[in-house]
Amino acid sequence: MTTTPLARQMHQTLVERLAPTVLEVLDESAAHAGHAGANGTGFGTHFRVRISSPLFTGKARVAKHRLVYDALQEFIDQGVHALAIEVL
């Protein structure tokens, strides 16, 4: 797992949109080489987000995940294939 330029961009977007109190964005693409959605570079397709945000208060797990997906939609549209979300 590593932090890449795209992971840093995703991190910044989440900071701006969800004001997290805890945030980690990891590019796990290298561990998914040869899997569906892998681009052959080992970067930029499979990510893990660990996040806590005051915006999650009172929301169901699905709603929390939707907030993260909505915040990162532009990255998904540009080729992020998999997003594992761990709400803390």
N, CA, C and O atoms as a GROMACS GRO file, in nm:
protein
  352
    1MET      N    1   0.085  -0.118   0.000
    1MET     CA    2   0.000   0.000   0.000
    1MET      C    3   0.089   0.124   0.000
    1MET      O    4   0.194   0.127   0.064
    2THR      N    5   0.046   0.223  -0.072
    2THR     CA    6   0.129   0.341  -0.087
    2THR      C    7   0.044   0.465  -0.108
    2THR      O    8  -0.074   0.457  -0.142
    3THR      N    9   0.106   0.579  -0.086
    3THR     CA   10   0.041   0.706  -0.117
    3THR      C   11   0.100   0.755  -0.248
    3THR      O   12   0.221   0.769  -0.262
    4THR      N   13   0.013   0.782  -0.343
    4THR     CA   14   0.053   0.828  -0.476
    4THR      C   15  -0.005   0.967  -0.500
    4THR      O   16  -0.086   1.015  -0.421
    5PRO      N   17   0.037   1.031  -0.609
    5PRO     CA   18  -0.022   1.164  -0.638
    5PRO      C   19  -0.174   1.160  -0.644
    5PRO      O   20  -0.240   1.252  -0.594
    6LEU      N   21  -0.232   1.057  -0.704
    6LEU     CA   22  -0.377   1.049  -0.712
    6LEU      C   23  -0.438   1.030  -0.573
    6LEU      O   24  -0.542   1.089  -0.542
    7ALA      N   25  -0.374   0.950  -0.490
    7ALA     CA   26  -0.422   0.931  -0.352
    7ALA      C   27  -0.417   1.064  -0.277
    7ALA      O   28  -0.508   1.095  -0.200
    8ARG      N   29  -0.314   1.143  -0.300
    8ARG     CA   30  -0.304   1.274  -0.234
    8ARG      C   31  -0.414   1.369  -0.284
    8ARG      O   32  -0.468   1.447  -0.206
    9GLN      N   33  -0.446   1.362  -0.413
    9GLN     CA   34  -0.555   1.445  -0.467
    9GLN      C   35  -0.688   1.404  -0.406
    9GLN      O   36  -0.770   1.488  -0.370
   10MET      N   37  -0.710   1.274  -0.395
   10MET     CA   38  -0.834   1.224  -0.334
   10MET      C   39  -0.840   1.268  -0.187
   10MET      O   40  -0.946   1.307  -0.138
   11HIS      N   41  -0.728   1.261  -0.119
   11HIS     CA   42  -0.719   1.304   0.022
   11HIS      C   43  -0.761   1.450   0.033
   11HIS      O   44  -0.842   1.485   0.118
   12GLN      N   45  -0.706   1.535  -0.051
   12GLN     CA   46  -0.737   1.678  -0.047
   12GLN      C   47  -0.885   1.703  -0.075
   12GLN      O   48  -0.947   1.787  -0.009
   13THR      N   49  -0.942   1.632  -0.170
   13THR     CA   50  -1.084   1.647  -0.201
   13THR      C   51  -1.170   1.608  -0.081
   13THR      O   52  -1.266   1.678  -0.049
   14LEU      N   53  -1.136   1.499  -0.016
   14LEU     CA   54  -1.212   1.457   0.102
   14LEU      C   55  -1.199   1.557   0.216
   14LEU      O   56  -1.296   1.582   0.287
   15VAL      N   57  -1.081   1.614   0.233
   15VAL     CA   58  -1.061   1.718   0.335
   15VAL      C   59  -1.153   1.836   0.307
   15VAL      O   60  -1.220   1.886   0.398
   16GLU      N   61  -1.157   1.879   0.183
   16GLU     CA   62  -1.237   1.995   0.145
   16GLU      C   63  -1.388   1.970   0.158
   16GLU      O   64  -1.463   2.058   0.198
   17ARG      N   65  -1.432   1.850   0.124
   17ARG     CA   66  -1.576   1.823   0.117
   17ARG      C   67  -1.635   1.762   0.243
   17ARG      O   68  -1.753   1.783   0.272
   18LEU      N   69  -1.555   1.686   0.320
   18LEU     CA   70  -1.612   1.616   0.435
   18LEU      C   71  -1.550   1.657   0.569
   18LEU      O   72  -1.594   1.607   0.673
   19ALA      N   73  -1.451   1.744   0.569
   19ALA     CA   74  -1.388   1.793   0.692
   19ALA      C   75  -1.360   1.678   0.791
   19ALA      O   76  -1.404   1.683   0.905
   20PRO      N   77  -1.286   1.575   0.746
   20PRO     CA   78  -1.266   1.459   0.832
   20PRO      C   79  -1.178   1.489   0.953
   20PRO      O   80  -1.091   1.576   0.949
   21THR      N   81  -1.202   1.414   1.060
   21THR     CA   82  -1.118   1.420   1.179
   21THR      C   83  -1.009   1.314   1.171
   21THR      O   84  -0.904   1.328   1.235
   22VAL      N   85  -1.032   1.210   1.095
   22VAL     CA   86  -0.935   1.105   1.066
   22VAL      C   87  -0.946   1.076   0.917
   22VAL      O   88  -1.057   1.062   0.865
   23LEU      N   89  -0.832   1.067   0.848
   23LEU     CA   90  -0.836   1.036   0.706
   23LEU      C   91  -0.706   0.972   0.661
   23LEU      O   92  -0.597   1.021   0.690
   24GLU      N   93  -0.720   0.863   0.591
   24GLU     CA   94  -0.608   0.795   0.528
   24GLU      C   95  -0.657   0.745   0.392
   24GLU      O   96  -0.760   0.679   0.383
   25VAL      N   97  -0.583   0.777   0.286
   25VAL     CA   98  -0.615   0.731   0.152
   25VAL      C   99  -0.494   0.654   0.101
   25VAL      O  100  -0.385   0.709   0.088
   26LEU      N  101  -0.515   0.526   0.072
   26LEU     CA  102  -0.406   0.439   0.029
   26LEU      C  103  -0.433   0.385  -0.111
   26LEU      O  104  -0.544   0.341  -0.141
   27ASP      N  105  -0.331   0.389  -0.195
   27ASP     CA  106  -0.340   0.330  -0.328
   27ASP      C  107  -0.294   0.184  -0.315
   27ASP      O  108  -0.176   0.157  -0.294
   28GLU      N  109  -0.388   0.092  -0.328
   28GLU     CA  110  -0.359  -0.051  -0.315
   28GLU      C  111  -0.354  -0.119  -0.451
   28GLU      O  112  -0.364  -0.242  -0.459
   29SER      N  113  -0.339  -0.043  -0.557
   29SER     CA  114  -0.345  -0.095  -0.692
   29SER      C  115  -0.242  -0.205  -0.718
   29SER      O  116  -0.272  -0.302  -0.787
   30ALA      N  117  -0.122  -0.191  -0.665
   30ALA     CA  118  -0.017  -0.290  -0.690
   30ALA      C  119  -0.059  -0.428  -0.642
   30ALA      O  120  -0.019  -0.528  -0.702
   31ALA      N  121  -0.138  -0.436  -0.536
   31ALA     CA  122  -0.184  -0.564  -0.483
   31ALA      C  123  -0.292  -0.626  -0.570
   31ALA      O  124  -0.330  -0.741  -0.550
   32HIS      N  125  -0.343  -0.550  -0.668
   32HIS     CA  126  -0.451  -0.598  -0.753
   32HIS      C  127  -0.407  -0.615  -0.898
   32HIS      O  128  -0.491  -0.622  -0.988
   33ALA      N  129  -0.278  -0.621  -0.921
   33ALA     CA  130  -0.226  -0.640  -1.057
   33ALA      C  131  -0.288  -0.764  -1.119
   33ALA      O  132  -0.291  -0.870  -1.057
   34GLY      N  133  -0.336  -0.750  -1.240
   34GLY     CA  134  -0.397  -0.861  -1.311
   34GLY      C  135  -0.545  -0.879  -1.282
   34GLY      O  136  -0.610  -0.960  -1.348
   35HIS      N  137  -0.598  -0.806  -1.187
   35HIS     CA  138  -0.740  -0.814  -1.155
   35HIS      C  139  -0.820  -0.721  -1.245
   35HIS      O  140  -0.764  -0.636  -1.314
   36ALA      N  141  -0.950  -0.739  -1.244
   36ALA     CA  142  -1.039  -0.652  -1.322
   36ALA      C  143  -1.016  -0.506  -1.282
   36ALA      O  144  -1.006  -0.475  -1.164
   37GLY      N  145  -1.007  -0.421  -1.380
   37GLY     CA  146  -0.992  -0.279  -1.354
   37GLY      C  147  -0.849  -0.233  -1.337
   37GLY      O  148  -0.823  -0.112  -1.337
   38ALA      N  149  -0.755  -0.326  -1.323
   38ALA     CA  150  -0.614  -0.287  -1.310
   38ALA      C  151  -0.565  -0.232  -1.443
   38ALA      O  152  -0.602  -0.282  -1.549
   39ASN      N  153  -0.483  -0.128  -1.438
   39ASN     CA  154  -0.438  -0.063  -1.561
   39ASN      C  155  -0.298  -0.105  -1.604
   39ASN      O  156  -0.245  -0.053  -1.702
   40GLY      N  157  -0.236  -0.196  -1.530
   40GLY     CA  158  -0.102  -0.243  -1.567
   40GLY      C  159   0.011  -0.160  -1.511
   40GLY      O  160   0.127  -0.199  -1.525
   41THR      N  161  -0.019  -0.046  -1.448
   41THR     CA  162   0.088   0.037  -1.393
   41THR      C  163   0.110   0.012  -1.244
   41THR      O  164   0.215   0.047  -1.190
   42GLY      N  165   0.012  -0.050  -1.179
   42GLY     CA  166   0.022  -0.071  -1.035
   42GLY      C  167  -0.022   0.049  -0.954
   42GLY      O  168  -0.005   0.051  -0.832
   43PHE      N  169  -0.077   0.150  -1.021
   43PHE     CA  170  -0.120   0.271  -0.951
   43PHE      C  171  -0.253   0.320  -1.008
   43PHE      O  172  -0.284   0.299  -1.125
   44GLY      N  173  -0.331   0.386  -0.922
   44GLY     CA  174  -0.445   0.463  -0.968
   44GLY      C  175  -0.576   0.393  -0.993
   44GLY      O  176  -0.668   0.454  -1.049
   45THR      N  177  -0.591   0.266  -0.953
   45THR     CA  178  -0.717   0.199  -0.982
   45THR      C  179  -0.789   0.146  -0.858
   45THR      O  180  -0.912   0.142  -0.856
   46HIS      N  181  -0.716   0.106  -0.756
   46HIS     CA  182  -0.775   0.044  -0.637
   46HIS      C  183  -0.729   0.120  -0.513
   46HIS      O  184  -0.609   0.131  -0.486
   47PHE      N  185  -0.826   0.174  -0.437
   47PHE     CA  186  -0.794   0.257  -0.322
   47PHE      C  187  -0.868   0.212  -0.197
   47PHE      O  188  -0.975   0.152  -0.205
   48ARG      N  189  -0.809   0.242  -0.083
   48ARG     CA  190  -0.872   0.221   0.048
   48ARG      C  191  -0.878   0.357   0.117
   48ARG      O  192  -0.778   0.429   0.124
   49VAL      N  193  -0.997   0.391   0.167
   49VAL     CA  194  -1.017   0.516   0.240
   49VAL      C  195  -1.061   0.482   0.382
   49VAL      O  196  -1.161   0.413   0.402
   50ARG      N  197  -0.985   0.530   0.479
   50ARG     CA  198  -1.023   0.519   0.621
   50ARG      C  199  -1.058   0.660   0.665
   50ARG      O  200  -0.976   0.752   0.655
   51ILE      N  201  -1.181   0.678   0.715
   51ILE     CA  202  -1.228   0.814   0.738
   51ILE      C  203  -1.328   0.822   0.853
   51ILE      O  204  -1.408   0.731   0.876
   52SER      N  205  -1.319   0.933   0.923
   52SER     CA  206  -1.419   0.971   1.023
   52SER      C  207  -1.449   1.118   0.999
   52SER      O  208  -1.359   1.198   0.974
   53SER      N  209  -1.576   1.153   1.007
   53SER     CA  210  -1.615   1.291   0.981
   53SER      C  211  -1.736   1.327   1.067
   53SER      O  212  -1.824   1.243   1.088
   54PRO      N  213  -1.741   1.451   1.116
   54PRO     CA  214  -1.861   1.494   1.188
   54PRO      C  215  -1.986   1.489   1.100
   54PRO      O  216  -2.098   1.482   1.152
   55LEU      N  217  -1.969   1.493   0.969
   55LEU     CA  218  -2.083   1.486   0.878
   55LEU      C  219  -2.150   1.348   0.881
   55LEU      O  220  -2.260   1.332   0.830
   56PHE      N  221  -2.083   1.249   0.939
   56PHE     CA  222  -2.138   1.114   0.947
   56PHE      C  223  -2.232   1.097   1.066
   56PHE      O  224  -2.306   0.999   1.072
   57THR      N  225  -2.230   1.189   1.160
   57THR     CA  226  -2.307   1.177   1.283
   57THR      C  227  -2.456   1.154   1.252
   57THR      O  228  -2.519   1.230   1.179
   58GLY      N  229  -2.509   1.048   1.310
   58GLY     CA  230  -2.650   1.017   1.296
   58GLY      C  231  -2.689   0.950   1.165
   58GLY      O  232  -2.806   0.921   1.143
   59LYS      N  233  -2.592   0.924   1.078
   59LYS     CA  234  -2.622   0.864   0.949
   59LYS      C  235  -2.596   0.713   0.952
   59LYS      O  236  -2.508   0.666   1.022
   60ALA      N  237  -2.673   0.640   0.875
   60ALA     CA  238  -2.652   0.497   0.858
   60ALA      C  239  -2.523   0.473   0.779
   60ALA      O  240  -2.474   0.562   0.709
   61ARG      N  241  -2.470   0.354   0.792
   61ARG     CA  242  -2.345   0.319   0.725
   61ARG      C  243  -2.352   0.345   0.574
   61ARG      O  244  -2.258   0.399   0.516
   62VAL      N  245  -2.461   0.307   0.512
   62VAL     CA  246  -2.476   0.328   0.367
   62VAL      C  247  -2.472   0.476   0.333
   62VAL      O  248  -2.412   0.515   0.232
   63ALA      N  249  -2.534   0.558   0.414
   63ALA     CA  250  -2.533   0.704   0.389
   63ALA      C  251  -2.392   0.762   0.405
   63ALA      O  252  -2.354   0.852   0.331
   64LYS      N  253  -2.317   0.711   0.500
   64LYS     CA  254  -2.178   0.756   0.519
   64LYS      C  255  -2.095   0.720   0.396
   64LYS      O  256  -2.019   0.803   0.346
   65HIS      N  257  -2.111   0.597   0.348
   65HIS     CA  258  -2.038   0.554   0.229
   65HIS      C  259  -2.079   0.639   0.108
   65HIS      O  260  -1.994   0.674   0.026
   66ARG      N  261  -2.207   0.671   0.097
   66ARG     CA  262  -2.255   0.752  -0.016
   66ARG      C  263  -2.188   0.890  -0.014
   66ARG      O  264  -2.154   0.943  -0.120
   67LEU      N  265  -2.170   0.948   0.103
   67LEU     CA  266  -2.101   1.078   0.112
   67LEU      C  267  -1.959   1.069   0.056
   67LEU      O  268  -1.914   1.158  -0.016
   68VAL      N  269  -1.891   0.960   0.089
   68VAL     CA  270  -1.754   0.941   0.039
   68VAL      C  271  -1.756   0.920  -0.113
   68VAL      O  272  -1.679   0.984  -0.185
   69TYR      N  273  -1.842   0.832  -0.160
   69TYR     CA  274  -1.852   0.809  -0.305
   69TYR      C  275  -1.886   0.938  -0.380
   69TYR      O  276  -1.826   0.967  -0.483
   70ASP      N  277  -1.982   1.014  -0.328
   70ASP     CA  278  -2.020   1.139  -0.394
   70ASP      C  279  -1.902   1.236  -0.399
   70ASP      O  280  -1.882   1.304  -0.500
   71ALA      N  281  -1.826   1.244  -0.290
   71ALA     CA  282  -1.711   1.335  -0.287
   71ALA      C  283  -1.604   1.294  -0.387
   71ALA      O  284  -1.532   1.380  -0.440
   72LEU      N  285  -1.592   1.164  -0.414
   72LEU     CA  286  -1.486   1.114  -0.501
   72LEU      C  287  -1.536   1.077  -0.641
   72LEU      O  288  -1.462   1.014  -0.717
   73GLN      N  289  -1.657   1.114  -0.676
   73GLN     CA  290  -1.715   1.074  -0.804
   73GLN      C  291  -1.629   1.113  -0.923
   73GLN      O  292  -1.618   1.036  -1.018
   74GLU      N  293  -1.568   1.230  -0.920
   74GLU     CA  294  -1.485   1.272  -1.033
   74GLU      C  295  -1.369   1.176  -1.056
   74GLU      O  296  -1.329   1.153  -1.170
   75PHE      N  297  -1.314   1.118  -0.949
   75PHE     CA  298  -1.204   1.023  -0.961
   75PHE      C  299  -1.254   0.889  -1.016
   75PHE      O  300  -1.186   0.825  -1.096
   76ILE      N  301  -1.372   0.849  -0.973
   76ILE     CA  302  -1.433   0.726  -1.024
   76ILE      C  303  -1.459   0.741  -1.173
   76ILE      O  304  -1.435   0.649  -1.250
   77ASP      N  305  -1.508   0.856  -1.213
   77ASP     CA  306  -1.535   0.883  -1.354
   77ASP      C  307  -1.407   0.879  -1.438
   77ASP      O  308  -1.412   0.851  -1.557
   78GLN      N  309  -1.293   0.908  -1.374
   78GLN     CA  310  -1.164   0.913  -1.445
   78GLN      C  311  -1.087   0.781  -1.438
   78GLN      O  312  -0.973   0.775  -1.484
   79GLY      N  313  -1.147   0.676  -1.380
   79GLY     CA  314  -1.080   0.546  -1.386
   79GLY      C  315  -1.053   0.475  -1.256
   79GLY      O  316  -1.000   0.364  -1.259
   80VAL      N  317  -1.087   0.534  -1.142
   80VAL     CA  318  -1.073   0.459  -1.018
   80VAL      C  319  -1.173   0.344  -1.025
   80VAL      O  320  -1.294   0.367  -1.039
   81HIS      N  321  -1.123   0.222  -1.015
   81HIS     CA  322  -1.206   0.104  -1.034
   81HIS      C  323  -1.267   0.052  -0.905
   81HIS      O  324  -1.382   0.009  -0.903
   82ALA      N  325  -1.189   0.057  -0.797
   82ALA     CA  326  -1.237   0.000  -0.670
   82ALA      C  327  -1.204   0.097  -0.556
   82ALA      O  328  -1.098   0.158  -0.552
   83LEU      N  329  -1.300   0.108  -0.465
   83LEU     CA  330  -1.285   0.198  -0.351
   83LEU      C  331  -1.335   0.123  -0.227
   83LEU      O  332  -1.455   0.100  -0.211
   84ALA      N  333  -1.243   0.086  -0.141
   84ALA     CA  334  -1.278   0.022  -0.014
   84ALA      C  335  -1.288   0.133   0.090
   84ALA      O  336  -1.193   0.209   0.110
   85ILE      N  337  -1.402   0.144   0.156
   85ILE     CA  338  -1.425   0.250   0.254
   85ILE      C  339  -1.437   0.190   0.392
   85ILE      O  340  -1.518   0.100   0.416
   86GLU      N  341  -1.355   0.240   0.483
   86GLU     CA  342  -1.363   0.203   0.623
   86GLU      C  343  -1.403   0.326   0.701
   86GLU      O  344  -1.322   0.418   0.719
   87VAL      N  345  -1.527   0.330   0.748
   87VAL     CA  346  -1.575   0.441   0.828
   87VAL      C  347  -1.536   0.414   0.972
   87VAL      O  348  -1.570   0.310   1.028
   88LEU      N  349  -1.464   0.507   1.031
   88LEU     CA  350  -1.415   0.490   1.169
   88LEU      C  351  -1.505   0.561   1.268
   88LEU      O  352  -1.479   0.558   1.388
   0.00000   0.00000   0.00000
